[in-house]
Amino acid sequence: MKTVDLVKEYLSNEGFRYEVDSDGDIHFKYEGAHIYYIPDDDDQSYFRLLMPGIYDLRNDRAKVFEAMNAVSAGLKVVKPILGNDTVHLSIELFLDLSPEIEDFFPRCLNLLMHARSKFMQEML
C-alpha cells in the first residue's frame, strides 16, 4: 500500500476529516492547526508533514532566525522553514517498506504543536 493511502486510512480511522488538493496534498486540522501531508510519488519512503504559516515575517528578521534556530537545535526531526516571508514547520522522515503509521503519526503531530509553541516563546 502506498504511504499516501496509509495516511488516509490512519486519518479516517482516527476520525480526522481531510481534503486532498489538486496537487495530491492531504489537508487536515489538528488542535486548530492546519496540517498537510505532502506525498512524494517518486519516493514512497519519504514522509513529510507541514504546518504552514505559523508566523509572518516582519521587520524582526534576526529574531525570527534566532527562534527558528532554537527550534531546530532543540527539537528532533522538526525543521523550521522560511518561505514567502512566512515561517513553516516541517517534519520529514524516511520510512521502512512496511511503516506502521500509527506508531509515529501522533508523535509527529504533537511535535509540530510543541515546535510552534517553542517558536512563539522564543519570539517573546
Protein Blocks (a to p, Z undefined) as FASTA:
>chain_A
ZZklmmmmmmmmnopacdddfkopacddeehiacdddddfklmkbccdddehkbccdfkl
mmmmmmmmmmmmmpghiacddeehiacddddddddfbdcfklmmmmmmmmmmmmmmmmmm
mmZZ
